[in-house]
Amino acid sequence: MSRRKVDKTFKISSIKDLPCGTYGKAMQLTETMEGWRNEAPIIDEKTCSLCNWCYLVCPEGVIYQEDKKMKIDYRFCKGCGICAKECRKKCIIMEREEK
């Protein structure tokens, strides 16, 4: 499933019209967070039900669905842990990053 393009003609009549992830990796972010965070979210694909809740709560918009998997654009993830805290299935863990 490819992500739907969101432009000025995009209309939402129901929740099913929402794109399954951001319309572009990390949307319009320009400054990367690589080397800045201490922990990174890791998604357990076996337990993930693709509910897209992590996508909806991510303040940076770096979580998206691609090839029936939730993915994270780590270039822009700041490691805040909101996705892991809010995951209803607890399939996202925060893992310490080695410097």
KEKENU-860785 format. One line per 5 residues: number of its first residue (from 1); for each residue x, y negated, z of N, C-alpha, C, O. Coordinates in steps of 0.001 Angstrom, whole numbers, plus 500000, padded with zeros to 6 digits. Each point is the difference from the previous one (the first is absolute). Example, Ala and Ser with C-alpha at 12.3 -4.5 7.8 and 13.67 -1.06 7.14 Angstrom:
<nodes>
1) 513190/505690/507800/499110/498810/500000/500900/498800/500000/501036/500019/500665 | 498614/498931/498615/500820/498810/500060/499230/498910/500730/500509/498892/500169
</nodes>
This chain:
<nodes>
1) 500845/501172/500000/499155/498828/500000/500892/498763/500000/500844/499845/500882 | 498978/499299/498160/500783/498775/499984/499245/498902/500745/498774/500029/500113 | 501977/499024/500382/499389/498913/500747/499296/499050/499048/500518/499689/498927 | 498304/499850/501465/499244/499070/499174/500661/498640/500008/500537/499561/501017 | 499420/499787/497858/500556/498661/499901/499017/499011/500614/498806/500035/499700
6) 501689/499102/501143/499173/498983/500625/500375/498663/499367/501123/499518/500145 | 497917/499902/499156/500216/498693/499396/498719/499192/500154/499119/500399/500761 | 500755/498486/498545/498838/499131/500192/498691/500625/499525/498930/499502/500352 | 501119/501575/498859/498778/500671/499564/499579/501131/500940/498930/500584/499822 | 501895/499728/501170/499730/501095/500933/498802/499650/500882/499963/498928/500604
11) 499063/501972/499468/498808/499784/500828/499802/501194/500923/500301/501136/499632 | 499193/498601/501568/499734/501052/500973/498505/500029/500282/499441/499024/500501 | 499913/502088/499181/498589/500148/500332/499800/501013/501124/498955/500023/500651 | 502060/500815/499567/499951/500943/501115/501428/500342/500404/500950/499638/499305 | 499199/501055/501811/501336/500370/500485/500722/500906/499003/501231/500041/499985
16) 498026/500679/499191/500614/500879/499007/500738/499217/498913/500837/500551/499286 | 498845/498165/500598/500672/499162/499007/501370/499519/500454/500782/499500/499191 | 499516/500648/502102/501290/499550/500496/501116/500865/499431/499833/501213/499876 | 501288/498196/499779/501108/500805/499473/500549/500926/501083/499957/499669/501185 | 500552/501473/498412/500598/500949/500941/501458/499619/500211/500903/500680/499513
21) 499317/498270/501189/501339/499482/500229/500124/498621/499389/499106/499549/499284 | 501969/499799/500990/500203/498671/499462/500121/500064/498487/500323/501047/499439 | 499421/497849/499913/500013/500011/498540/501402/499970/499428/500174/500110/498786 | 500801/499747/502041/501398/500056/499580/500827/500288/501234/499638/499577/501098 | 501433/501113/498751/500813/500317/501168/500324/498723/500752/500562/499062/499436
26) 499086/500907/501826/500235/498880/500914/499376/498697/499506/500445/498913/500370 | 498557/501196/498824/499238/498853/499510/500919/498873/499548/500752/500181/499043 | 499213/498670/501608/500781/498847/499555/501176/499686/500913/500557/498906/499922 | 499833/502027/500942/501116/499742/500907/501285/499835/499208/500223/500698/499011 | 500609/498387/501423/501238/499747/499267/501243/500284/500828/501068/500244/499440
31) 498813/499728/501881/501160/500241/500859/499944/501418/500547/499039/500375/500671 | 501988/500411/499044/499990/501385/500472/500324/500066/501486/500599/499085/500566 | 498991/502017/500050/500237/500214/501424/501062/501065/500229/500235/500403/501139 | 500402/500052/497805/501011/501040/500124/501084/499559/500982/500535/498896/499897 | 499776/501973/501046/501027/499698/500987/499494/499178/501174/500743/499770/500953
36) 498019/499788/498997/499436/499145/501043/499280/500800/501086/500081/499659/501180 | 499227/501389/498428/499185/500746/500969/500826/501046/500745/501059/500418/499532 | 498441/500000/501638/500630/501041/500802/499345/501359/499786/500649/501040/500103 | 498049/498935/499595/499253/501238/499784/499217/499894/498701/499585/498915/499594 | 500221/502224/499765/499239/500049/498747/498863/501004/500135/500183/501054/500609
41) 498648/498641/498835/498891/500947/500039/500224/501145/499006/500424/499786/498864 | 499282/501420/501592/500111/501190/499155/498616/500653/499968/499413/500268/501049 | 500071/499985/497754/498671/500587/499842/500133/501506/499803/500725/500459/499118 | 498565/500307/501717/499951/501457/499839/498937/500307/498946/498803/499939/500279 | 501638/500386/498524/499078/500221/498885/499079/501197/500215/498923/500061/499406
46) 501480/500883/501428/499179/501191/500238/498746/499672/500796/498956/500617/499787 | 501128/498418/501132/498846/499669/500836/499255/498750/499535/498900/499727/500481 | 501675/499521/498604/499374/498770/499507/498767/500348/499172/500061/500846/499108 | 498819/498495/501192/498748/500256/499272/499716/498936/498943/498914/499984/499421 | 502042/499131/500322/499865/498936/499004/498815/499082/500295/499297/499577/499082
51) 500485/500118/502185/498879/499142/500378/500275/498526/499686/499076/499186/500002 | 502183/500469/499727/500420/498638/499669/499930/499020/501167/500139/498794/499795 | 499650/501696/501413/499938/499097/501143/501342/499295/500216/500032/498814/500328 | 501064/501907/499489/501325/499391/500167/500197/498873/498995/500580/498964/500325 | 498943/501237/498473/500064/498957/498969/499237/498763/500442/500463/498875/499807
56) 498361/501336/500789/499169/498873/500412/500579/499229/501182/499811/498786/500084 | 500890/501886/500831/500509/499312/501197/501422/499474/499845/500454/499225/500842 | 500253/501167/498123/501387/499561/499823/500040/498496/499743/499463/499534/498995 | 501171/499694/501904/500026/498547/499819/500853/499547/498820/499831/498883/499510 | 501068/501955/500036/500868/499625/498880/499498/500537/498663/500518/499615/498951
61) 498482/501270/501068/499452/500545/498758/500964/500893/499256/500022/499998/498769 | 500786/500774/501964/501025/500817/499355/499631/501479/499890/500800/500805/499524 | 498001/499550/500910/499550/501392/499920/499028/500105/498831/499122/499155/499829 | 501045/501887/499375/499169/500182/498824/499839/501486/499720/500747/500828/500522 | 498261/499502/498642/499762/501397/499632/500484/500219/498570/499693/499226/499093
66) 501072/501852/500733/500506/500340/498680/500139/501508/499915/500539/500630/500909 | 498983/499944/498014/500054/501455/499794/499395/500767/501174/500559/501002/500446 | 498311/498530/500045/499268/500617/501106/500843/500109/501270/499880/500964/500756 | 500976/498034/499468/500818/499914/501210/500077/498546/500419/500028/499100/499161 | 500005/500678/502137/500211/498646/500503/501510/499765/500026/500764/500848/500461
71) 499648/498006/499043/501416/499672/499927/500246/498635/500623/499089/499183/500133 | 502155/500589/500243/500390/498740/500633/501147/499395/499201/500973/500683/499677 | 498907/498048/500012/501078/499291/499326/500945/499501/501093/499814/498913/500548 | 501201/501893/499759/500905/499707/501110/500850/498752/499776/500593/499473/500942 | 499467/500058/497818/500763/498771/499765/499407/498832/500769/500720/499083/500394
76) 497962/500945/499823/499317/498881/500621/499358/500338/501344/499463/499108/500657 | 500578/502145/499763/499429/500402/501291/500847/499416/501124/501221/500158/500013 | 498119/499160/500937/500755/499410/501102/500054/500909/501227/500622/499643/501001 | 498738/501520/498938/500083/500964/501089/499206/499614/501227/500391/500340/501117 | 498504/498958/498704/499210/499521/501145/499280/501137/500725/499719/499881/501192
81) 499975/501223/498110/499363/501149/500629/498485/499941/500072/499377/500895/500572 | 500021/498078/498864/498538/499893/500046/499354/501180/499286/498990/500524/500470 | 501572/499899/498410/499432/501130/499262/500010/501270/500860/499022/500748/500016 | 502069/499489/500686/500108/501193/500851/499024/499920/501175/499374/500998/500358 | 500499/497834/500231/499089/499830/501134/498544/500159/499577/499193/500559/500742
86) 500478/498959/498091/498612/500016/499544/499590/501264/499247/498808/500214/499780 | 502144/500625/499821/499670/501212/499248/499088/500901/500825/500370/500445/501086 | 498457/499813/498397/498997/500784/500736/500375/501468/500104/499584/500677/500940 | 501192/499826/498114/500431/501400/500030/501363/500161/500660/500472/501123/500178 | 500154/497786/500182/501339/500005/500627/501025/500694/499104/500864/500739/500472
91) 499019/499005/498233/500949/500625/499068/501135/499057/499612/500811/500330/499135 | 499252/498493/501502/501115/499079/499768/500783/499870/501295/499446/499662/501046 | 501842/500610/498871/500874/499836/501159/501047/498938/499692/500345/499771/498841 | 500144/499598/502186/501066/499032/499830/501313/500713/500299/500174/500582/501071 | 500738/499365/497979/501274/500690/500139/501123/498957/500043/500062/499088/499176
96) 500811/501078/501799/501137/499085/500170/500882/500034/498768/500321/501073/499491 | 500065/497774/500033/500893/499929/498847/501442/499846/500464/500310/499262/500935 | 500538/501451/498384/501434/499898/500281/500569/498848/499198/499665/499832/498827 | 501168/499396/501777/500619/498844/499313/501291/500391/499364/500660/499166/499380
</nodes>
